[in-house]
C-alpha cells in the first residue's frame, strides 16, 4: 500500500511540474522569441529549463494550436 502512495505522489509531482513548465513557457511568449532567449528569460526568473525539454514542448504547444513557430537556421 505504501508503494502505491509513493507512486501516486510521484506522478502528481511530475504532472504538477509539467503543468508549471507549460504555464511558465506560455507566460513568456507575448512576442516572438528564440528558444535560446526563452531559456535565458526563464532562467533569470528562477525557472531552469533545458533546451532538450523546451523544444519538444514548443512543438507540442504548436500542434495544440497554442502558438506558432518557425525555424531559422541562418
PDB file of N, CA, C, O and CB in Angstrom:
ATOM      1  N   UNK A   1       0.826  -1.207   0.000  1.00  0.00           N
ATOM      2  CA  UNK A   1       0.000   0.000   0.000  1.00  0.00           C
ATOM      3  C   UNK A   1       0.868   1.267   0.000  1.00  0.00           C
ATOM      4  O   UNK A   1       0.567   2.231  -0.704  1.00  0.00           O
ATOM      5  CB  UNK A   1      -0.939   0.000   1.220  1.00  0.00           C
ATOM      6  N   UNK A   2       1.926   1.256   0.782  1.00  0.00           N
ATOM      7  CA  UNK A   2       2.810   2.420   0.870  1.00  0.00           C
ATOM      8  C   UNK A   2       3.468   2.716  -0.472  1.00  0.00           C
ATOM      9  O   UNK A   2       3.645   3.880  -0.833  1.00  0.00           O
ATOM     10  CB  UNK A   2       3.882   2.196   1.941  1.00  0.00           C
ATOM     11  N   UNK A   3       3.830   1.676  -1.211  1.00  0.00           N
ATOM     12  CA  UNK A   3       4.442   1.852  -2.526  1.00  0.00           C
ATOM     13  C   UNK A   3       3.482   2.557  -3.472  1.00  0.00           C
ATOM     14  O   UNK A   3       3.900   3.417  -4.248  1.00  0.00           O
ATOM     15  CB  UNK A   3       4.866   0.498  -3.112  1.00  0.00           C
ATOM     16  N   UNK A   4       2.207   2.207  -3.419  1.00  0.00           N
ATOM     17  CA  UNK A   4       1.211   2.852  -4.286  1.00  0.00           C
ATOM     18  C   UNK A   4       1.074   4.329  -3.947  1.00  0.00           C
ATOM     19  O   UNK A   4       0.914   5.159  -4.842  1.00  0.00           O
ATOM     20  CB  UNK A   4      -0.155   2.153  -4.156  1.00  0.00           C
ATOM     21  N   UNK A   5       1.134   4.662  -2.674  1.00  0.00           N
ATOM     22  CA  UNK A   5       1.043   6.067  -2.274  1.00  0.00           C
ATOM     23  C   UNK A   5       2.231   6.853  -2.810  1.00  0.00           C
ATOM     24  O   UNK A   5       2.078   7.962  -3.321  1.00  0.00           O
ATOM     25  CB  UNK A   5       0.971   6.192  -0.744  1.00  0.00           C
ATOM     26  N   UNK A   6       3.411   6.268  -2.686  1.00  0.00           N
ATOM     27  CA  UNK A   6       4.618   6.934  -3.170  1.00  0.00           C
ATOM     28  C   UNK A   6       4.539   7.129  -4.680  1.00  0.00           C
ATOM     29  O   UNK A   6       4.876   8.201  -5.183  1.00  0.00           O
ATOM     30  CB  UNK A   6       5.878   6.122  -2.795  1.00  0.00           C
ATOM     31  N   UNK A   7       4.101   6.109  -5.403  1.00  0.00           N
ATOM     32  CA  UNK A   7       3.955   6.220  -6.858  1.00  0.00           C
ATOM     33  C   UNK A   7       2.931   7.283  -7.223  1.00  0.00           C
ATOM     34  O   UNK A   7       3.142   8.059  -8.155  1.00  0.00           O
ATOM     35  CB  UNK A   7       3.550   4.871  -7.463  1.00  0.00           C
ATOM     36  N   UNK A   8       1.824   7.320  -6.494  1.00  0.00           N
ATOM     37  CA  UNK A   8       0.783   8.317  -6.750  1.00  0.00           C
ATOM     38  C   UNK A   8       1.328   9.727  -6.537  1.00  0.00           C
ATOM     39  O   UNK A   8       1.108  10.615  -7.361  1.00  0.00           O
ATOM     40  CB  UNK A   8      -0.438   8.074  -5.838  1.00  0.00           C
ATOM     41  N   UNK A   9       2.029   9.924  -5.447  1.00  0.00           N
ATOM     42  CA  UNK A   9       2.602  11.244  -5.163  1.00  0.00           C
ATOM     43  C   UNK A   9       3.642  11.611  -6.211  1.00  0.00           C
ATOM     44  O   UNK A   9       3.680  12.752  -6.670  1.00  0.00           O
ATOM     45  CB  UNK A   9       3.232  11.273  -3.757  1.00  0.00           C
ATOM     46  N   UNK A  10       4.483  10.662  -6.592  1.00  0.00           N
ATOM     47  CA  UNK A  10       5.479  10.920  -7.636  1.00  0.00           C
ATOM     48  C   UNK A  10       4.812  11.338  -8.940  1.00  0.00           C
ATOM     49  O   UNK A  10       5.271  12.269  -9.601  1.00  0.00           O
ATOM     50  CB  UNK A  10       6.348   9.676  -7.867  1.00  0.00           C
ATOM     51  N   UNK A  11       3.736  10.660  -9.313  1.00  0.00           N
ATOM     52  CA  UNK A  11       3.008  11.007 -10.541  1.00  0.00           C
ATOM     53  C   UNK A  11       2.386  12.391 -10.441  1.00  0.00           C
ATOM     54  O   UNK A  11       2.399  13.151 -11.410  1.00  0.00           O
ATOM     55  CB  UNK A  11       1.920   9.968 -10.830  1.00  0.00           C
ATOM     56  N   UNK A  12       1.844  12.721  -9.281  1.00  0.00           N
ATOM     57  CA  UNK A  12       1.231  14.036  -9.099  1.00  0.00           C
ATOM     58  C   UNK A  12       2.278  15.143  -9.186  1.00  0.00           C
ATOM     59  O   UNK A  12       2.034  16.189  -9.788  1.00  0.00           O
ATOM     60  CB  UNK A  12       0.501  14.105  -7.750  1.00  0.00           C
ATOM     61  N   UNK A  13       3.434  14.912  -8.591  1.00  0.00           N
ATOM     62  CA  UNK A  13       4.520  15.895  -8.651  1.00  0.00           C
ATOM     63  C   UNK A  13       4.980  16.072 -10.091  1.00  0.00           C
ATOM     64  O   UNK A  13       5.229  17.195 -10.529  1.00  0.00           O
ATOM     65  CB  UNK A  13       5.707  15.464  -7.755  1.00  0.00           C
ATOM     66  N   UNK A  14       5.095  14.979 -10.825  1.00  0.00           N
ATOM     67  CA  UNK A  14       5.510  15.035 -12.230  1.00  0.00           C
ATOM     68  C   UNK A  14       4.497  15.833 -13.057  1.00  0.00           C
ATOM     69  O   UNK A  14       4.885  16.662 -13.880  1.00  0.00           O
ATOM     70  CB  UNK A  14       5.668  13.606 -12.808  1.00  0.00           C
ATOM     71  N   UNK A  15       3.204  15.586 -12.842  1.00  0.00           N
ATOM     72  CA  UNK A  15       2.168  16.322 -13.572  1.00  0.00           C
ATOM     73  C   UNK A  15       2.177  17.800 -13.200  1.00  0.00           C
ATOM     74  O   UNK A  15       1.997  18.662 -14.061  1.00  0.00           O
ATOM     75  CB  UNK A  15       0.786  15.720 -13.290  1.00  0.00           C
ATOM     76  N   UNK A  16       2.383  18.090 -11.932  1.00  0.00           N
ATOM     77  CA  UNK A  16       2.449  19.486 -11.491  1.00  0.00           C
ATOM     78  C   UNK A  16       3.630  20.194 -12.137  1.00  0.00           C
ATOM     79  O   UNK A  16       3.502  21.329 -12.596  1.00  0.00           O
ATOM     80  CB  UNK A  16       2.555  19.568  -9.958  1.00  0.00           C
ATOM     81  N   UNK A  17       4.774  19.531 -12.172  1.00  0.00           N
ATOM     82  CA  UNK A  17       5.958  20.129 -12.801  1.00  0.00           C
ATOM     83  C   UNK A  17       5.717  20.367 -14.280  1.00  0.00           C
ATOM     84  O   UNK A  17       6.067  21.424 -14.804  1.00  0.00           O
ATOM     85  CB  UNK A  17       7.189  19.231 -12.607  1.00  0.00           C
ATOM     86  N   UNK A  18       5.122  19.393 -14.959  1.00  0.00           N
ATOM     87  CA  UNK A  18       4.847  19.539 -16.389  1.00  0.00           C
ATOM     88  C   UNK A  18       3.911  20.724 -16.632  1.00  0.00           C
ATOM     89  O   UNK A  18       4.136  21.514 -17.549  1.00  0.00           O
ATOM     90  CB  UNK A  18       4.228  18.239 -16.960  1.00  0.00           C
ATOM     91  N   UNK A  19       2.875  20.850 -15.824  1.00  0.00           N
ATOM     92  CA  UNK A  19       1.949  21.970 -15.970  1.00  0.00           C
ATOM     93  C   UNK A  19       2.607  23.304 -15.690  1.00  0.00           C
ATOM     94  O   UNK A  19       2.323  24.300 -16.355  1.00  0.00           O
ATOM     95  CB  UNK A  19       0.773  21.790 -15.054  1.00  0.00           C
ATOM     96  N   UNK A  20       3.488  23.317 -14.700  1.00  0.00           N
ATOM     97  CA  UNK A  20       4.212  24.540 -14.364  1.00  0.00           C
ATOM     98  C   UNK A  20       5.123  24.960 -15.508  1.00  0.00           C
ATOM     99  O   UNK A  20       5.246  26.148 -15.808  1.00  0.00           O
ATOM    100  CB  UNK A  20       5.027  24.346 -13.083  1.00  0.00           C
ATOM    101  N   UNK A  21       5.754  23.995 -16.139  1.00  0.00           N
ATOM    102  CA  UNK A  21       6.623  24.295 -17.280  1.00  0.00           C
ATOM    103  C   UNK A  21       5.812  24.919 -18.408  1.00  0.00           C
ATOM    104  O   UNK A  21       6.225  25.921 -18.992  1.00  0.00           O
ATOM    105  CB  UNK A  21       7.338  23.017 -17.777  1.00  0.00           C
ATOM    106  N   UNK A  22       4.658  24.332 -18.717  1.00  0.00           N
ATOM    107  CA  UNK A  22       3.813  24.845 -19.800  1.00  0.00           C
ATOM    108  C   UNK A  22       3.379  26.275 -19.505  1.00  0.00           C
ATOM    109  O   UNK A  22       3.496  27.149 -20.364  1.00  0.00           O
ATOM    110  CB  UNK A  22       2.577  23.944 -19.999  1.00  0.00           C
ATOM    111  N   UNK A  23       2.885  26.516 -18.308  1.00  0.00           N
ATOM    112  CA  UNK A  23       2.421  27.859 -17.946  1.00  0.00           C
ATOM    113  C   UNK A  23       3.578  28.856 -17.983  1.00  0.00           C
ATOM    114  O   UNK A  23       3.416  29.979 -18.459  1.00  0.00           O
ATOM    115  CB  UNK A  23       1.771  27.849 -16.544  1.00  0.00           C
ATOM    116  N   UNK A  24       4.734  28.451 -17.486  1.00  0.00           N
ATOM    117  CA  UNK A  24       5.895  29.343 -17.482  1.00  0.00           C
ATOM    118  C   UNK A  24       6.317  29.716 -18.897  1.00  0.00           C
ATOM    119  O   UNK A  24       6.599  30.880 -19.183  1.00  0.00           O
ATOM    120  CB  UNK A  24       7.064  28.690 -16.748  1.00  0.00           C
ATOM    121  N   UNK A  25       6.357  28.731 -19.771  1.00  0.00           N
ATOM    122  CA  UNK A  25       6.747  28.990 -21.162  1.00  0.00           C
ATOM    123  C   UNK A  25       5.724  29.897 -21.832  1.00  0.00           C
ATOM    124  O   UNK A  25       6.097  30.890 -22.456  1.00  0.00           O
ATOM    125  CB  UNK A  25       6.888  27.664 -21.950  1.00  0.00           C
ATOM    126  N   UNK A  26       4.451  29.574 -21.716  1.00  0.00           N
ATOM    127  CA  UNK A  26       3.419  30.390 -22.362  1.00  0.00           C
ATOM    128  C   UNK A  26       3.412  31.820 -21.823  1.00  0.00           C
ATOM    129  O   UNK A  26       3.123  32.759 -22.565  1.00  0.00           O
ATOM    130  CB  UNK A  26       2.042  29.755 -22.163  1.00  0.00           C
ATOM    131  N   UNK A  27       3.726  31.989 -20.548  1.00  0.00           N
ATOM    132  CA  UNK A  27       3.718  33.336 -19.966  1.00  0.00           C
ATOM    133  C   UNK A  27       4.814  34.223 -20.551  1.00  0.00           C
ATOM    134  O   UNK A  27       4.719  35.448 -20.479  1.00  0.00           O
ATOM    135  CB  UNK A  27       3.880  33.253 -18.454  1.00  0.00           C
ATOM    136  N   UNK A  28       5.842  33.626 -21.124  1.00  0.00           N
ATOM    137  CA  UNK A  28       6.952  34.383 -21.691  1.00  0.00           C
ATOM    138  C   UNK A  28       6.780  34.662 -23.178  1.00  0.00           C
ATOM    139  O   UNK A  28       7.605  35.356 -23.772  1.00  0.00           O
ATOM    140  CB  UNK A  28       8.239  33.643 -21.466  1.00  0.00           C
ATOM    141  N   UNK A  29       5.739  34.142 -23.778  1.00  0.00           N
ATOM    142  CA  UNK A  29       5.591  34.236 -25.230  1.00  0.00           C
ATOM    143  C   UNK A  29       4.586  35.303 -25.645  1.00  0.00           C
ATOM    144  O   UNK A  29       3.648  35.025 -26.394  1.00  0.00           O
ATOM    145  CB  UNK A  29       5.172  32.898 -25.793  1.00  0.00           C
ATOM    146  N   UNK A  30       4.782  36.504 -25.164  1.00  0.00           N
ATOM    147  CA  UNK A  30       3.932  37.612 -25.587  1.00  0.00           C
ATOM    148  C   UNK A  30       4.333  38.101 -26.973  1.00  0.00           C
ATOM    149  O   UNK A  30       3.487  38.540 -27.753  1.00  0.00           O
ATOM    150  CB  UNK A  30       4.007  38.761 -24.577  1.00  0.00           C
ATOM    151  N   UNK A  31       5.619  38.025 -27.273  1.00  0.00           N
ATOM    152  CA  UNK A  31       6.164  38.440 -28.560  1.00  0.00           C
ATOM    153  C   UNK A  31       6.991  37.293 -29.122  1.00  0.00           C
ATOM    154  O   UNK A  31       7.192  36.275 -28.460  1.00  0.00           O
ATOM    155  CB  UNK A  31       7.024  39.736 -28.422  1.00  0.00           C
ATOM    156  N   UNK A  32       7.464  37.466 -30.344  1.00  0.00           N
ATOM    157  CA  UNK A  32       8.334  36.458 -30.937  1.00  0.00           C
ATOM    158  C   UNK A  32       9.605  36.330 -30.111  1.00  0.00           C
ATOM    159  O   UNK A  32      10.130  37.315 -29.592  1.00  0.00           O
ATOM    160  CB  UNK A  32       8.670  36.813 -32.400  1.00  0.00           C
ATOM    161  N   UNK A  33      10.084  35.107 -30.000  1.00  0.00           N
ATOM    162  CA  UNK A  33      11.313  34.875 -29.243  1.00  0.00           C
ATOM    163  C   UNK A  33      11.998  33.624 -29.761  1.00  0.00           C
ATOM    164  O   UNK A  33      11.349  32.681 -30.213  1.00  0.00           O
ATOM    165  CB  UNK A  33      11.018  34.747 -27.731  1.00  0.00           C
ATOM    166  N   UNK A  34      13.305  33.633 -29.688  1.00  0.00           N
ATOM    167  CA  UNK A  34      14.081  32.436 -29.996  1.00  0.00           C
ATOM    168  C   UNK A  34      14.076  31.528 -28.772  1.00  0.00           C
ATOM    169  O   UNK A  34      13.973  31.992 -27.637  1.00  0.00           O
ATOM    170  CB  UNK A  34      15.542  32.801 -30.419  1.00  0.00           C
ATOM    171  N   UNK A  35      14.189  30.237 -29.021  1.00  0.00           N
ATOM    172  CA  UNK A  35      14.224  29.283 -27.919  1.00  0.00           C
ATOM    173  C   UNK A  35      15.334  29.582 -26.932  1.00  0.00           C
ATOM    174  O   UNK A  35      15.136  29.491 -25.720  1.00  0.00           O
ATOM    175  CB  UNK A  35      14.384  27.888 -28.451  1.00  0.00           C
ATOM    176  N   UNK A  36      16.513  29.941 -27.450  1.00  0.00           N
ATOM    177  CA  UNK A  36      17.653  30.267 -26.590  1.00  0.00           C
ATOM    178  C   UNK A  36      17.309  31.425 -25.659  1.00  0.00           C
ATOM    179  O   UNK A  36      17.620  31.383 -24.469  1.00  0.00           O
ATOM    180  CB  UNK A  36      18.890  30.618 -27.439  1.00  0.00           C
ATOM    181  N   UNK A  37      16.666  32.456 -26.201  1.00  0.00           N
ATOM    182  CA  UNK A  37      16.274  33.605 -25.384  1.00  0.00           C
ATOM    183  C   UNK A  37      15.224  33.215 -24.354  1.00  0.00           C
ATOM    184  O   UNK A  37      15.221  33.724 -23.233  1.00  0.00           O
ATOM    185  CB  UNK A  37      15.744  34.733 -26.270  1.00  0.00           C
ATOM    186  N   UNK A  38      14.340  32.315 -24.737  1.00  0.00           N
ATOM    187  CA  UNK A  38      13.308  31.846 -23.822  1.00  0.00           C
ATOM    188  C   UNK A  38      13.933  31.090 -22.651  1.00  0.00           C
ATOM    189  O   UNK A  38      13.532  31.286 -21.503  1.00  0.00           O
ATOM    190  CB  UNK A  38      12.301  30.949 -24.561  1.00  0.00           C
ATOM    191  N   UNK A  39      14.908  30.234 -22.931  1.00  0.00           N
ATOM    192  CA  UNK A  39      15.621  29.510 -21.871  1.00  0.00           C
ATOM    193  C   UNK A  39      16.270  30.507 -20.915  1.00  0.00           C
ATOM    194  O   UNK A  39      16.173  30.351 -19.698  1.00  0.00           O
ATOM    195  CB  UNK A  39      16.695  28.557 -22.473  1.00  0.00           C
ATOM    196  N   UNK A  40      16.928  31.526 -21.456  1.00  0.00           N
ATOM    197  CA  UNK A  40      17.593  32.535 -20.618  1.00  0.00           C
ATOM    198  C   UNK A  40      16.594  33.350 -19.809  1.00  0.00           C
ATOM    199  O   UNK A  40      16.817  33.613 -18.628  1.00  0.00           O
ATOM    200  CB  UNK A  40      18.433  33.467 -21.482  1.00  0.00           C
ATOM    201  N   UNK A  41      15.500  33.750 -20.435  1.00  0.00           N
ATOM    202  CA  UNK A  41      14.483  34.542 -19.754  1.00  0.00           C
ATOM    203  C   UNK A  41      13.889  33.776 -18.574  1.00  0.00           C
ATOM    204  O   UNK A  41      13.716  34.327 -17.487  1.00  0.00           O
ATOM    205  CB  UNK A  41      13.379  34.943 -20.733  1.00  0.00           C
ATOM    206  N   UNK A  42      13.582  32.517 -18.800  1.00  0.00           N
ATOM    207  CA  UNK A  42      13.031  31.697 -17.720  1.00  0.00           C
ATOM    208  C   UNK A  42      14.066  31.490 -16.614  1.00  0.00           C
ATOM    209  O   UNK A  42      13.731  31.512 -15.429  1.00  0.00           O
ATOM    210  CB  UNK A  42      12.556  30.338 -18.266  1.00  0.00           C
ATOM    211  N   UNK A  43      15.308  31.291 -17.004  1.00  0.00           N
ATOM    212  CA  UNK A  43      16.381  31.094 -16.023  1.00  0.00           C
ATOM    213  C   UNK A  43      16.555  32.328 -15.142  1.00  0.00           C
ATOM    214  O   UNK A  43      16.766  32.207 -13.935  1.00  0.00           O
ATOM    215  CB  UNK A  43      17.703  30.765 -16.732  1.00  0.00           C
ATOM    216  N   UNK A  44      16.469  33.509 -15.742  1.00  0.00           N
ATOM    217  CA  UNK A  44      16.583  34.756 -14.977  1.00  0.00           C
ATOM    218  C   UNK A  44      15.476  34.875 -13.937  1.00  0.00           C
ATOM    219  O   UNK A  44      15.644  35.535 -12.912  1.00  0.00           O
ATOM    220  CB  UNK A  44      16.544  35.962 -15.917  1.00  0.00           C
ATOM    221  N   UNK A  45      14.357  34.238 -14.207  1.00  0.00           N
ATOM    222  CA  UNK A  45      13.222  34.277 -13.283  1.00  0.00           C
ATOM    223  C   UNK A  45      13.238  33.092 -12.312  1.00  0.00           C
ATOM    224  O   UNK A  45      12.283  32.878 -11.565  1.00  0.00           O
ATOM    225  CB  UNK A  45      11.910  34.288 -14.066  1.00  0.00           C
ATOM    226  N   UNK A  46      14.334  32.328 -12.333  1.00  0.00           N
ATOM    227  CA  UNK A  46      14.482  31.220 -11.399  1.00  0.00           C
ATOM    228  C   UNK A  46      13.881  29.910 -11.853  1.00  0.00           C
ATOM    229  O   UNK A  46      13.758  28.969 -11.068  1.00  0.00           O
ATOM    230  CB  UNK A  46      13.883  31.588 -10.122  1.00  0.00           C
ATOM    231  N   UNK A  47      13.504  29.845 -13.132  1.00  0.00           N
ATOM    232  CA  UNK A  47      12.898  28.620 -13.650  1.00  0.00           C
ATOM    233  C   UNK A  47      13.826  28.041 -14.710  1.00  0.00           C
ATOM    234  O   UNK A  47      13.814  28.471 -15.864  1.00  0.00           O
ATOM    235  CB  UNK A  47      11.471  28.892 -14.236  1.00  0.00           C
ATOM    236  N   UNK A  48      14.614  27.081 -14.314  1.00  0.00           N
ATOM    237  CA  UNK A  48      15.589  26.487 -15.226  1.00  0.00           C
ATOM    238  C   UNK A  48      14.946  25.395 -16.065  1.00  0.00           C
ATOM    239  O   UNK A  48      14.322  24.474 -15.537  1.00  0.00           O
ATOM    240  CB  UNK A  48      16.780  25.922 -14.447  1.00  0.00           C
ATOM    241  N   UNK A  49      15.104  25.509 -17.370  1.00  0.00           N
ATOM    242  CA  UNK A  49      14.584  24.522 -18.307  1.00  0.00           C
ATOM    243  C   UNK A  49      15.669  24.265 -19.346  1.00  0.00           C
ATOM    244  O   UNK A  49      16.296  25.199 -19.846  1.00  0.00           O
ATOM    245  CB  UNK A  49      13.245  25.008 -18.978  1.00  0.00           C
ATOM    246  N   UNK A  50      15.879  23.030 -19.656  1.00  0.00           N
ATOM    247  CA  UNK A  50      16.886  22.649 -20.643  1.00  0.00           C
ATOM    248  C   UNK A  50      16.298  22.749 -22.045  1.00  0.00           C
ATOM    249  O   UNK A  50      15.094  22.580 -22.238  1.00  0.00           O
ATOM    250  CB  UNK A  50      17.406  21.217 -20.373  1.00  0.00           C
ATOM    251  N   UNK A  51      17.151  23.023 -23.012  1.00  0.00           N
ATOM    252  CA  UNK A  51      16.702  23.128 -24.403  1.00  0.00           C
ATOM    253  C   UNK A  51      16.072  21.826 -24.881  1.00  0.00           C
ATOM    254  O   UNK A  51      15.117  21.850 -25.657  1.00  0.00           O
ATOM    255  CB  UNK A  51      17.872  23.505 -25.314  1.00  0.00           C
ATOM    256  N   UNK A  52      16.595  20.689 -24.424  1.00  0.00           N
ATOM    257  CA  UNK A  52      16.028  19.417 -24.865  1.00  0.00           C
ATOM    258  C   UNK A  52      14.662  19.136 -24.252  1.00  0.00           C
ATOM    259  O   UNK A  52      13.987  18.188 -24.655  1.00  0.00           O
ATOM    260  CB  UNK A  52      16.971  18.294 -24.528  1.00  0.00           C
ATOM    261  N   UNK A  53      14.253  19.938 -23.294  1.00  0.00           N
ATOM    262  CA  UNK A  53      12.889  19.895 -22.770  1.00  0.00           C
ATOM    263  C   UNK A  53      12.032  20.937 -23.476  1.00  0.00           C
ATOM    264  O   UNK A  53      10.871  20.682 -23.797  1.00  0.00           O
ATOM    265  CB  UNK A  53      12.877  20.131 -21.241  1.00  0.00           C
ATOM    266  N   UNK A  54      12.607  22.104 -23.715  1.00  0.00           N
ATOM    267  CA  UNK A  54      11.861  23.221 -24.286  1.00  0.00           C
ATOM    268  C   UNK A  54      11.384  22.962 -25.711  1.00  0.00           C
ATOM    269  O   UNK A  54      10.207  23.157 -26.011  1.00  0.00           O
ATOM    270  CB  UNK A  54      12.709  24.455 -24.264  1.00  0.00           C
ATOM    271  N   UNK A  55      12.276  22.530 -26.583  1.00  0.00           N
ATOM    272  CA  UNK A  55      11.907  22.437 -27.999  1.00  0.00           C
ATOM    273  C   UNK A  55      10.802  21.415 -28.272  1.00  0.00           C
ATOM    274  O   UNK A  55       9.900  21.710 -29.056  1.00  0.00           O
ATOM    275  CB  UNK A  55      13.123  22.085 -28.817  1.00  0.00           C
ATOM    276  N   UNK A  56      10.830  20.238 -27.666  1.00  0.00           N
ATOM    277  CA  UNK A  56       9.682  19.336 -27.852  1.00  0.00           C
ATOM    278  C   UNK A  56       8.386  19.923 -27.280  1.00  0.00           C
ATOM    279  O   UNK A  56       7.305  19.714 -27.830  1.00  0.00           O
ATOM    280  CB  UNK A  56       9.967  17.983 -27.194  1.00  0.00           C
ATOM    281  N   UNK A  57       8.510  20.655 -26.177  1.00  0.00           N
ATOM    282  CA  UNK A  57       7.334  21.297 -25.598  1.00  0.00           C
ATOM    283  C   UNK A  57       6.766  22.338 -26.552  1.00  0.00           C
ATOM    284  O   UNK A  57       5.554  22.399 -26.755  1.00  0.00           O
ATOM    285  CB  UNK A  57       7.680  21.944 -24.253  1.00  0.00           C
ATOM    286  N   UNK A  58       7.631  23.155 -27.136  1.00  0.00           N
ATOM    287  CA  UNK A  58       7.166  24.161 -28.093  1.00  0.00           C
ATOM    288  C   UNK A  58       6.469  23.506 -29.279  1.00  0.00           C
ATOM    289  O   UNK A  58       5.442  23.999 -29.745  1.00  0.00           O
ATOM    290  CB  UNK A  58       8.338  25.019 -28.582  1.00  0.00           C
ATOM    291  N   UNK A  59       7.012  22.415 -29.762  1.00  0.00           N
ATOM    292  CA  UNK A  59       6.398  21.697 -30.885  1.00  0.00           C
ATOM    293  C   UNK A  59       5.016  21.169 -30.482  1.00  0.00           C
ATOM    294  O   UNK A  59       4.061  21.264 -31.253  1.00  0.00           O
ATOM    295  CB  UNK A  59       7.312  20.526 -31.352  1.00  0.00           C
ATOM    296  N   UNK A  60       4.918  20.616 -29.273  1.00  0.00           N
ATOM    297  CA  UNK A  60       3.630  20.100 -28.796  1.00  0.00           C
ATOM    298  C   UNK A  60       2.607  21.228 -28.652  1.00  0.00           C
ATOM    299  O   UNK A  60       1.449  21.067 -29.035  1.00  0.00           O
ATOM    300  CB  UNK A  60       3.808  19.373 -27.449  1.00  0.00           C
ATOM    301  N   UNK A  61       3.030  22.365 -28.104  1.00  0.00           N
ATOM    302  CA  UNK A  61       2.125  23.505 -27.953  1.00  0.00           C
ATOM    303  C   UNK A  61       1.678  24.029 -29.313  1.00  0.00           C
ATOM    304  O   UNK A  61       0.540  24.470 -29.471  1.00  0.00           O
ATOM    305  CB  UNK A  61       2.803  24.626 -27.154  1.00  0.00           C
ATOM    306  N   UNK A  62       2.563  23.978 -30.280  1.00  0.00           N
ATOM    307  CA  UNK A  62       2.190  24.387 -31.638  1.00  0.00           C
ATOM    308  C   UNK A  62       1.159  23.417 -32.209  1.00  0.00           C
ATOM    309  O   UNK A  62       0.179  23.845 -32.820  1.00  0.00           O
ATOM    310  CB  UNK A  62       3.438  24.452 -32.557  1.00  0.00           C
ATOM    311  N   UNK A  63       1.369  22.134 -32.019  1.00  0.00           N
ATOM    312  CA  UNK A  63       0.411  21.133 -32.506  1.00  0.00           C
ATOM    313  C   UNK A  63      -0.951  21.287 -31.849  1.00  0.00           C
ATOM    314  O   UNK A  63      -1.971  20.935 -32.441  1.00  0.00           O
ATOM    315  CB  UNK A  63       0.944  19.727 -32.257  1.00  0.00           C
ATOM    316  N   UNK A  64      -0.974  21.810 -30.633  1.00  0.00           N
ATOM    317  CA  UNK A  64      -2.230  22.048 -29.920  1.00  0.00           C
ATOM    318  C   UNK A  64      -2.857  23.387 -30.299  1.00  0.00           C
ATOM    319  O   UNK A  64      -3.935  23.727 -29.811  1.00  0.00           O
ATOM    320  CB  UNK A  64      -1.995  21.998 -28.417  1.00  0.00           C
ATOM    321  N   UNK A  65      -2.189  24.144 -31.164  1.00  0.00           N
ATOM    322  CA  UNK A  65      -2.718  25.423 -31.614  1.00  0.00           C
ATOM    323  C   UNK A  65      -2.507  26.563 -30.631  1.00  0.00           C
ATOM    324  O   UNK A  65      -3.152  27.605 -30.751  1.00  0.00           O
ATOM    325  CB  UNK A  65      -4.164  25.286 -31.893  1.00  0.00           C
ATOM    326  N   UNK A  66      -1.621  26.387 -29.667  1.00  0.00           N
ATOM    327  CA  UNK A  66      -1.403  27.416 -28.657  1.00  0.00           C
ATOM    328  C   UNK A  66      -0.338  28.430 -29.041  1.00  0.00           C
ATOM    329  O   UNK A  66      -0.231  29.488 -28.420  1.00  0.00           O
ATOM    330  CB  UNK A  66      -1.030  26.776 -27.365  1.00  0.00           C
ATOM    331  N   UNK A  67       0.449  28.112 -30.060  1.00  0.00           N
ATOM    332  CA  UNK A  67       1.451  29.055 -30.543  1.00  0.00           C
ATOM    333  C   UNK A  67       1.823  28.697 -31.972  1.00  0.00           C
ATOM    334  O   UNK A  67       1.505  27.616 -32.466  1.00  0.00           O
ATOM    335  CB  UNK A  67       2.705  29.055 -29.632  1.00  0.00           C
ATOM    336  N   UNK A  68       2.496  29.619 -32.614  1.00  0.00           N
ATOM    337  CA  UNK A  68       3.024  29.386 -33.960  1.00  0.00           C
ATOM    338  C   UNK A  68       4.531  29.500 -33.879  1.00  0.00           C
ATOM    339  O   UNK A  68       5.067  30.317 -33.130  1.00  0.00           O
ATOM    340  CB  UNK A  68       2.431  30.399 -35.007  1.00  0.00           C
ATOM    341  N   UNK A  69       5.207  28.673 -34.656  1.00  0.00           N
ATOM    342  CA  UNK A  69       6.665  28.736 -34.633  1.00  0.00           C
ATOM    343  C   UNK A  69       7.219  28.687 -36.042  1.00  0.00           C
ATOM    344  O   UNK A  69       6.538  28.311 -36.996  1.00  0.00           O
ATOM    345  CB  UNK A  69       7.244  27.595 -33.797  1.00  0.00           C
ATOM    346  N   UNK A  70       8.462  29.074 -36.135  1.00  0.00           N
ATOM    347  CA  UNK A  70       9.201  28.940 -37.386  1.00  0.00           C
ATOM    348  C   UNK A  70      10.639  28.633 -37.010  1.00  0.00           C
ATOM    349  O   UNK A  70      11.102  28.983 -35.924  1.00  0.00           O
ATOM    350  CB  UNK A  70       9.096  30.240 -38.279  1.00  0.00           C
ATOM    351  N   UNK A  71      11.333  27.977 -37.919  1.00  0.00           N
ATOM    352  CA  UNK A  71      12.717  27.601 -37.672  1.00  0.00           C
ATOM    353  C   UNK A  71      13.620  28.475 -38.520  1.00  0.00           C
ATOM    354  O   UNK A  71      13.462  28.550 -39.739  1.00  0.00           O
ATOM    355  CB  UNK A  71      12.955  26.101 -37.977  1.00  0.00           C
ATOM    356  N   UNK A  72      14.563  29.132 -37.875  1.00  0.00           N
ATOM    357  CA  UNK A  72      15.531  29.971 -38.571  1.00  0.00           C
ATOM    358  C   UNK A  72      16.898  29.327 -38.400  1.00  0.00           C
ATOM    359  O   UNK A  72      17.454  29.315 -37.301  1.00  0.00           O
ATOM    360  CB  UNK A  72      15.519  31.445 -38.027  1.00  0.00           C
ATOM    361  N   UNK A  73      17.433  28.798 -39.480  1.00  0.00           N
ATOM    362  CA  UNK A  73      18.722  28.113 -39.401  1.00  0.00           C
ATOM    363  C   UNK A  73      19.866  28.968 -39.938  1.00  0.00           C
ATOM    364  O   UNK A  73      20.977  28.474 -40.131  1.00  0.00           O
ATOM    365  CB  UNK A  73      18.661  26.806 -40.164  1.00  0.00           C
ATOM    366  N   UNK A  74      19.596  30.238 -40.176  1.00  0.00           N
ATOM    367  CA  UNK A  74      20.659  31.105 -40.715  1.00  0.00           C
ATOM    368  C   UNK A  74      21.585  31.605 -39.640  1.00  0.00           C
ATOM    369  O   UNK A  74      22.527  32.342 -39.930  1.00  0.00           O
ATOM    370  CB  UNK A  74      20.062  32.283 -41.445  1.00  0.00           C
TER     371      UNK A  74
END
